[in-house]
Amino acid sequence: MSEELERAFVTLVAQLDYGARIGLGLRENPATKERKVDAEHARMFIDQLEALQERTRGNLAENEARVLQDSLYELRMSYVHIVGGKNP
């Protein structure tokens, strides 16, 4: 896979990760300039990352798979810590 495609994939993961972090209140919402927990918003982005992981399994470069796996791990742990493991 070309470096350009790998960068694009990692950027996509980073964008979804950022959206989840906004929903978890870990990042400021650029539209409202506030940090507020919105479990449904966070879960939507985590679900998208999980779908991406499932649909690309076995087709990613080692770095891409690691970035995706690390992002999901950190977000899941944060979600459980912040939301208490309850699904919206």
Helices and strands as residue ranges (DSSP letters): H 3-23, H 39-56, H 62-83
